[in-house]
Amino acid sequence: MKWKITCIQYDIAYGDPERNYAEVERRIERAMEEKPDLIVLPELWTIGYDLTRLDEIAEDEARRAKTFLAETARKHGVHLVGGSTAKRTAQGVFNTLLIYDREGSLCVEYDKAHLFQLMDEHLHLQTGAEKGLFELDGIPSAGVVCYDIRFPEWIRAHMSDGAQVLFVVAEWPIERLDHWRALLMARAIENQCWVVACNRSGSDPDHDFAGHSMIIDPWGEITAEAGEKDELLSGEIDTAAVAETRGHIPVFDDRRPELYR
Ligand SMILES: NC(=O)CCC(=O)C(=O)O
């Protein structure tokens, strides 16, 4: 399967859902001029990291984001890795990644599993406990959120279940740009999978963000990479490269899980 992918890297308005919905709608319209098969949005694109006002700006059961993403996917006939939003539930607020296929059907609702203490997530959010596995056009895929990429065992658990493409949505600060690039490349190389990572650009009151959304092939080569500023980053992936790479160095056959305790 070949997919043309566009990552919408932009400067999320802090704590301002109205502005963000309008901005993302406009940017998706613009991205569609290139007719991608799949569009990716960043982490917490509805509110940014304004976690102290979640009472006001988190969405009950992520209803608004779900309606917007489903309708947008259907209207444009595009798969939407719809970034994440702050989802209010009876158990508290989750940082939730939503993925829709081009018919507007929900493929996966993944709650970020690892909360990033440096950005106070542990004070305001709940941890998820389910994997972000799904299929698009019959391709087994996985989606995770930002800090999750620092946990290779979590990503491996997805890949051992057969995923071939890893989608990462993020708000990753600039001071750890070298970690962002190295971790994404490592996840691609060790799992012999495509990595499609969409970060935000710009700043909020506490952080400057890195941009550098990227697409990495199963050999670990970066095939597309954005700069620091707002950008529509486009690239193509061919999922046949996964079987080729896994056939060349059969890491998954050679694993010795009985040793890894
Ligand atoms: N939003 C996040 O999870 C940020 C993670 C991060 O910056 C890191 O270094 O890890």
The ligand as a Tripos MOL2 file, in Angstrom:
@<TRIPOS>MOLECULE
LIG
   10     9     1     0     0
SMALL
NO_CHARGES

@<TRIPOS>ATOM
      1 N1          4.2080   16.2290   25.3390 N.am      1 LIG1
      2 C1          5.1130   15.3340   25.7120 C.2       1 LIG1
      3 O1          4.8160   14.2060   26.0330 O.2       1 LIG1
      4 C2          6.5500   15.8300   25.6900 C.3       1 LIG1
      5 C3          7.5500   14.7280   25.8500 C.3       1 LIG1
      6 C4          8.9410   15.2660   25.8740 C.2       1 LIG1
      7 O2          9.1740   16.4370   25.6770 O.2       1 LIG1
      8 C5         10.0590   14.3470   26.1680 C.2       1 LIG1
      9 O3         11.2000   14.8310   26.2240 O.co2     1 LIG1
     10 O4          9.8320   13.1460   26.3430 O.co2     1 LIG1
@<TRIPOS>BOND
     1     1     2 1
     2     2     3 2
     3     2     4 1
     4     4     5 1
     5     5     6 1
     6     6     7 2
     7     6     8 1
     8     8     9 2
     9     8    10 1
@<TRIPOS>SUBSTRUCTURE
     1 LIG1         1 GROUP 0 **** ****
